[in-house]
Protein backbone atom coordinates (compact mmCIF):
# COMPACT_ATOMS: atom_id res chain seq x y z
CA UNK A 1 0.00 0.00 0.00
CA UNK A 2 2.82 2.40 0.79
CA UNK A 3 4.37 1.77 -2.61
CA UNK A 4 1.07 2.70 -4.23
CA UNK A 5 0.46 5.85 -2.18
CA UNK A 6 3.92 7.40 -2.57
CA UNK A 7 3.62 8.16 -6.31
CA UNK A 8 0.20 9.75 -5.75
CA UNK A 9 1.51 11.95 -2.95
CA UNK A 10 4.56 12.87 -5.00
CA UNK A 11 2.37 13.72 -7.99
CA UNK A 12 0.14 15.93 -5.85
CA UNK A 13 3.15 17.77 -4.49
CA UNK A 14 4.56 18.25 -7.97
CA UNK A 15 1.20 19.52 -9.18
CA UNK A 16 0.99 21.98 -6.28
CA UNK A 17 4.53 23.18 -6.93
CA UNK A 18 3.72 23.63 -10.62
CA UNK A 19 0.67 25.73 -9.78
CA UNK A 20 2.72 27.89 -7.41
CA UNK A 21 5.37 28.46 -10.06
CA UNK A 22 2.67 29.25 -12.63
CA UNK A 23 1.05 31.77 -10.29
CA UNK A 24 4.44 33.34 -9.62
CA UNK A 25 5.39 33.75 -13.28
CA UNK A 26 1.95 34.83 -14.47
CA UNK A 27 1.29 36.87 -11.30
CA UNK A 28 -2.05 35.15 -10.81
CA UNK A 29 -3.93 35.84 -7.57
CA UNK A 30 -3.90 33.10 -4.96
CA UNK A 31 -6.99 31.18 -3.89
CA UNK A 32 -7.03 33.12 -0.61
CA UNK A 33 -6.98 36.45 -2.45
CA UNK A 34 -9.81 35.37 -4.75
CA UNK A 35 -11.86 34.21 -1.77
CA UNK A 36 -11.30 37.52 0.05
CA UNK A 37 -12.36 39.54 -2.98
CA UNK A 38 -15.47 37.38 -3.41
CA UNK A 39 -16.46 37.86 0.22
CA UNK A 40 -15.88 41.60 -0.05
CA UNK A 41 -17.88 41.79 -3.29
CA UNK A 42 -20.86 39.81 -1.98
CA UNK A 43 -21.12 41.65 1.34
CA UNK A 44 -20.56 45.05 -0.28
CA UNK A 45 -23.15 44.41 -2.99
CA UNK A 46 -25.70 43.33 -0.40
CA UNK A 47 -25.19 46.19 2.07
CA UNK A 48 -24.87 48.96 -0.53
CA UNK A 49 -27.37 47.82 -3.16
CA UNK A 50 -30.13 46.16 -1.14
CA UNK A 51 -33.00 48.61 -0.90
CA UNK A 52 -31.24 50.99 -3.29
CA UNK A 53 -31.54 49.70 -6.86
CA UNK A 54 -34.93 48.70 -8.34
CA UNK A 55 -34.18 44.97 -8.49
CA UNK A 56 -33.80 45.05 -4.69
CA UNK A 57 -36.78 47.30 -4.02
CA UNK A 58 -34.93 50.61 -4.26
CA UNK A 59 -37.57 52.23 -6.45
CA UNK A 60 -40.13 51.97 -3.64
CA UNK A 61 -38.40 54.52 -1.40
CA UNK A 62 -38.80 58.13 -2.47
CA UNK A 63 -36.60 61.05 -1.58
CA UNK A 64 -37.17 62.12 2.02
CA UNK A 65 -36.61 65.22 4.11
CA UNK A 66 -35.87 68.67 2.81
CA UNK A 67 -32.36 68.09 1.46
CA UNK A 68 -32.69 65.01 -0.77
CA UNK A 69 -35.42 66.41 -3.07
CA UNK A 70 -33.61 69.76 -3.25
CA UNK A 71 -30.24 68.29 -4.20
CA UNK A 72 -31.80 65.96 -6.77
CA UNK A 73 -33.75 68.85 -8.29
CA UNK A 74 -30.58 70.95 -8.57
CA UNK A 75 -28.80 68.13 -10.41
CA UNK A 76 -31.82 67.63 -12.65
CA UNK A 77 -32.01 71.31 -13.63
CA UNK A 78 -28.26 71.45 -14.22
CA UNK A 79 -28.50 68.43 -16.53
CA UNK A 80 -31.37 70.06 -18.43
CA UNK A 81 -29.39 73.28 -18.85
CA UNK A 82 -26.33 71.31 -19.93
CA UNK A 83 -28.28 69.33 -22.52
CA UNK A 84 -29.86 72.53 -23.84
CA UNK A 85 -26.46 74.20 -24.17
CA UNK A 86 -25.08 71.22 -26.09
CA UNK A 87 -28.08 71.10 -28.45
CA UNK A 88 -27.81 74.82 -29.16
CA UNK A 89 -24.43 74.37 -30.82
CA UNK A 90 -24.93 70.73 -31.86
CA UNK A 91 -21.79 69.68 -30.01
CA UNK A 92 -20.55 67.28 -27.37
CA UNK A 93 -18.06 67.68 -24.54
CA UNK A 94 -15.32 66.15 -26.70
CA UNK A 95 -14.57 68.29 -29.80
CA UNK A 96 -15.21 66.66 -33.14
CA UNK A 97 -11.97 68.13 -34.47
CA UNK A 98 -9.26 70.61 -33.56
CA UNK A 99 -10.88 73.43 -35.51
CA UNK A 100 -11.42 76.56 -33.39
CA UNK A 101 -15.15 76.48 -34.00
CA UNK A 102 -15.52 72.89 -32.78
CA UNK A 103 -13.40 73.65 -29.72
CA UNK A 104 -15.54 76.70 -28.89
CA UNK A 105 -18.74 74.70 -29.31
CA UNK A 106 -17.45 71.94 -27.03
CA UNK A 107 -16.42 74.49 -24.42
CA UNK A 108 -19.90 76.01 -24.60
CA UNK A 109 -21.34 72.52 -24.10
CA UNK A 110 -19.08 71.82 -21.10
CA UNK A 111 -19.75 75.16 -19.40
CA UNK A 112 -23.49 75.10 -20.00
CA UNK A 113 -25.28 74.08 -16.81
CA UNK A 114 -22.17 72.75 -15.07
CA UNK A 115 -20.56 75.81 -13.49
CA UNK A 116 -23.34 77.32 -11.39
CA UNK A 117 -25.84 75.12 -9.55
CA UNK A 118 -29.44 76.00 -10.41
CA UNK A 119 -32.62 75.58 -8.35
CA UNK A 120 -35.96 76.60 -9.85
CA UNK A 121 -34.13 78.56 -12.52
CA UNK A 122 -32.04 80.62 -10.10
CA UNK A 123 -28.43 80.19 -8.89
CA UNK A 124 -28.06 77.95 -5.83
CA UNK A 125 -24.73 78.64 -4.15
CA UNK A 126 -25.14 76.98 -0.75
CA UNK A 127 -23.36 73.69 -1.51
CA UNK A 128 -20.34 72.59 -3.59
CA UNK A 129 -21.13 71.14 -6.98
CA UNK A 130 -19.45 67.71 -6.61
CA UNK A 131 -22.67 65.88 -5.78
CA UNK A 132 -24.54 67.67 -8.56
CA UNK A 133 -21.92 66.75 -11.17
CA UNK A 134 -21.96 63.10 -10.17
CA UNK A 135 -25.75 62.99 -9.99
CA UNK A 136 -25.92 64.55 -13.44
CA UNK A 137 -23.77 61.75 -14.85
CA UNK A 138 -25.93 59.05 -13.25
CA UNK A 139 -29.12 60.78 -14.41
CA UNK A 140 -27.76 60.85 -17.93
CA UNK A 141 -26.80 57.16 -17.89
CA UNK A 142 -29.71 55.63 -15.95
CA UNK A 143 -32.44 58.24 -16.17
CA UNK A 144 -33.79 60.72 -13.64
CA UNK A 145 -35.26 58.89 -10.66
CA UNK A 146 -35.12 58.76 -6.89
CA UNK A 147 -32.74 55.81 -6.74
CA UNK A 148 -30.28 57.21 -9.29
CA UNK A 149 -30.07 60.35 -7.15
CA UNK A 150 -28.56 58.13 -4.43
CA UNK A 151 -25.95 56.46 -6.63
CA UNK A 152 -23.30 59.18 -6.09
CA UNK A 153 -23.26 58.40 -2.37
CA UNK A 154 -23.28 54.62 -2.77
CA UNK A 155 -20.47 54.69 -5.34
CA UNK A 156 -18.43 56.93 -3.05
CA UNK A 157 -18.89 54.49 -0.17
CA UNK A 158 -17.91 51.63 -2.49
CA UNK A 159 -14.66 53.37 -3.46
CA UNK A 160 -13.87 54.04 0.20
CA UNK A 161 -14.41 50.42 1.28
CA UNK A 162 -12.37 48.97 -1.59
CA UNK A 163 -9.46 51.34 -0.96
CA UNK A 164 -9.49 50.56 2.76
CA UNK A 165 -9.26 46.88 1.83
CA UNK A 166 -6.32 47.50 -0.51
CA UNK A 167 -4.60 49.86 1.91
CA UNK A 168 -4.79 47.47 4.84
CA UNK A 169 -3.76 44.60 2.60
CA UNK A 170 -0.58 46.54 1.84
CA UNK A 171 0.25 47.85 5.31
CA UNK A 172 -1.51 45.53 7.75
CA UNK A 173 -1.98 42.21 5.96
CA UNK A 174 -4.17 39.76 7.79
CA UNK A 175 -6.69 42.32 8.97
CA UNK A 176 -7.52 43.96 5.66
CA UNK A 177 -10.76 42.08 5.00
CA UNK A 178 -11.93 42.62 8.57
CA UNK A 179 -11.18 46.36 8.34
CA UNK A 180 -13.13 46.71 5.10
CA UNK A 181 -16.12 44.74 6.41
CA UNK A 182 -16.16 46.64 9.71
CA UNK A 183 -16.18 49.93 7.81
CA UNK A 184 -18.88 48.67 5.48
CA UNK A 185 -21.11 47.53 8.35
CA UNK A 186 -21.00 50.86 10.21
CA UNK A 187 -24.45 52.40 10.52
CA UNK A 188 -23.25 55.79 9.27
CA UNK A 189 -21.67 54.28 6.14
CA UNK A 190 -24.78 52.26 5.30
CA UNK A 191 -27.07 55.22 5.98
CA UNK A 192 -25.18 57.94 4.14
CA UNK A 193 -24.51 55.57 1.23
CA UNK A 194 -28.27 55.67 0.64
CA UNK A 195 -28.66 59.41 0.92
CA UNK A 196 -29.05 61.79 -1.98
CA UNK A 197 -26.89 64.27 -0.12
CA UNK A 198 -23.41 65.76 0.00
CA UNK A 199 -22.27 63.95 3.17
CA UNK A 200 -20.64 60.95 1.51
CA UNK A 201 -19.21 63.21 -1.20
CA UNK A 202 -17.17 64.86 1.57
CA UNK A 203 -16.45 61.90 3.85
CA UNK A 204 -15.26 59.42 1.22
CA UNK A 205 -12.71 61.66 -0.58
CA UNK A 206 -11.41 62.93 2.76
CA UNK A 207 -10.83 59.40 4.09
CA UNK A 208 -9.30 58.29 0.78
CA UNK A 209 -6.99 61.29 0.89
CA UNK A 210 -5.89 60.36 4.40
CA UNK A 211 -5.15 56.82 3.23
CA UNK A 212 -2.99 58.25 0.46
CA UNK A 213 -1.17 60.48 2.93
CA UNK A 214 -0.51 57.54 5.24
CA UNK A 215 0.81 55.49 2.33
CA UNK A 216 3.26 58.28 1.51
CA UNK A 217 4.21 58.65 5.19
CA UNK A 218 5.02 54.97 5.51
CA UNK A 219 6.84 54.45 2.23
CA UNK A 220 8.02 57.84 1.04
CA UNK A 221 6.54 56.95 -2.35
CA UNK A 222 3.55 58.13 -4.32
CA UNK A 223 0.05 56.76 -4.00
CA UNK A 224 0.91 53.78 -6.21
CA UNK A 225 2.25 52.06 -3.12
CA UNK A 226 -1.27 52.07 -1.74
CA UNK A 227 -2.26 49.04 -3.78
CA UNK A 228 1.14 47.40 -3.98
CA UNK A 229 1.20 43.71 -3.12
CA UNK A 230 4.85 43.77 -2.14
CA UNK A 231 5.70 42.16 1.18
CA UNK A 232 8.31 44.80 1.93
CA UNK A 233 7.70 46.44 5.30
CA UNK A 234 7.02 50.19 5.45
CA UNK A 235 10.03 52.29 6.32
CA UNK A 236 8.80 53.49 9.72
CA UNK A 237 8.15 49.95 10.92
CA UNK A 238 11.50 48.72 9.64
CA UNK A 239 13.23 51.32 11.82
CA UNK A 240 11.24 50.37 14.91
CA UNK A 241 11.85 46.68 14.51
C-alpha positions, 0 to 999 in steps of 0.5 A: 500500500505504501508503494502505491500511495507514494507516487500519488503523494509525489504527484500531488506535491509536484502539481501543487509546486507547478501551480505555485510556479505558474502563479508566480510567473503569471502573477495570478492571484492566490486562492485566498486572495480570490476568496477575500475579494469574493467575500468583499464583493458579496457583502458590499453588494448586499449592504450597498445595493439592497434597498437601493436599486430597483431589483432590490426594491430601491424604487419603492423609497422616495426622496425624504426630508428637505435636502434630498429632493432639493439636491436631486432637483438641482442636479436635474435642472443642471442636466437640463441646462447642460443638454440645452447648451449642447443642443444649441451648438450641436456639439458634445463635450469632446470636440469633433476636431481641432478646428477653433469652431468645434473647440468653442462649441465643445467648451460652450457645451461643457460650461453650459449648466455645469458651473453654477448650480441651479434651483428653480431657474435661479443660482443655488450657491449653498453647496459645492457642486461635486454631488450635482456633477456626479448625480448629473452623470448618473441621471444621464446614464440611468435616467432621472429617478429617486434611486439614481439620485442616491448612486453618487453616495453609494459609489463613493462608499464603495470606493472608500471600502475597496481602498481601505481593503487594498490599503490594509492589505498593503500595510496591515496584511491579515486584517484587511478584509476585517477592516473593510467589512467593519467599515462597510457595516457601520451604521453611518456608512450604510445610511449615508450611502443611501442618501441623496446628499453631499455627506458621503461626497465629503467623507469618502474623498477625505478618508481616501486622501488620508489613506494616500497620505498615510501610504506616503508617510510609511513608504516615502513613495507616491500613491501607487504604493497604496495598492502594492502587493509587495511584502516589503515592510514600510520604512517606519516599521523597519526602523522600529523593529 
